[in-house]
Amino acid sequence: MESLLIHVDGEDSNKQTALYFAAAGGHVHVARRLLNAGANLKHQDMWFQQPHHWAANKGRVSMLEFL
């Protein structure tokens, strides 16, 4: 099986990474894998928000506890 290499801190047009979407969606298992792969928890998007801000905004308590 061929391994797939990705950049875990790749940004969209709003400077958000995959970790933002995992946090906002409450996907703790995905966030854990991203962080284990080296994702930057302190990254700021274009609004100077970090992934935990998006988790809080969406009411993702389990994600906030994890982060």
C-alpha positions as CSV (number, residue, x, y, z in Angstrom):
1,M,0.0,0.0,0.0
2,E,1.4,3.4,-1.0
3,S,1.4,6.0,1.8
4,L,-0.1,9.4,1.1
5,L,1.9,12.5,2.3
6,I,0.0,15.6,3.2
7,H,0.9,18.9,4.8
8,V,-1.2,18.9,8.0
9,D,-1.0,22.7,8.3
10,G,-2.1,23.5,4.7
11,E,-4.3,26.6,4.7
12,D,-7.5,27.5,2.9
13,S,-8.3,31.1,1.7
14,N,-9.2,32.0,5.3
15,K,-5.9,30.6,6.6
16,Q,-7.7,27.8,8.3
17,T,-6.2,24.3,8.5
18,A,-7.8,20.8,8.7
19,L,-7.6,21.2,12.5
20,Y,-10.1,24.1,12.4
21,F,-12.6,21.9,10.6
22,A,-12.1,19.0,13.0
23,A,-12.4,21.3,16.0
24,A,-15.6,23.0,14.7
25,G,-17.1,19.7,13.8
26,G,-16.3,18.1,17.1
27,H,-14.2,15.3,15.5
28,V,-11.8,14.5,18.3
29,H,-10.5,11.4,16.6
30,V,-9.5,13.5,13.6
31,A,-8.0,16.3,15.7
32,R,-5.9,13.7,17.6
33,R,-4.5,12.2,14.4
34,L,-3.7,15.7,13.0
35,L,-1.9,16.7,16.2
36,N,0.0,13.5,16.3
37,A,1.1,14.2,12.8
38,G,2.4,17.6,13.8
39,A,-0.5,20.0,13.3
40,N,0.0,23.4,14.9
41,L,-2.5,24.0,17.7
42,K,-1.5,27.6,18.0
43,H,-2.1,28.5,14.4
44,Q,-4.2,31.6,13.8
45,D,-6.6,32.1,10.9
46,M,-7.3,35.5,9.2
47,W,-9.5,36.5,12.1
48,F,-6.7,35.7,14.6
49,Q,-8.7,32.8,15.9
50,Q,-7.3,29.4,16.9
51,P,-8.9,26.0,16.6
52,H,-10.2,26.0,20.2
53,H,-12.1,29.3,19.4
54,W,-14.0,27.5,16.7
55,A,-14.8,24.5,18.9
56,A,-16.1,26.9,21.6
57,N,-18.2,28.8,19.1
58,K,-19.8,25.6,17.9
59,G,-20.3,24.3,21.5
60,R,-18.0,21.3,21.0
61,V,-17.4,20.6,24.7
62,S,-15.6,17.3,24.2
63,M,-13.2,19.0,21.7
64,L,-12.5,21.8,24.2
65,E,-11.7,19.2,26.8
66,F,-9.4,17.4,24.4
67,L,-7.6,20.5,23.1
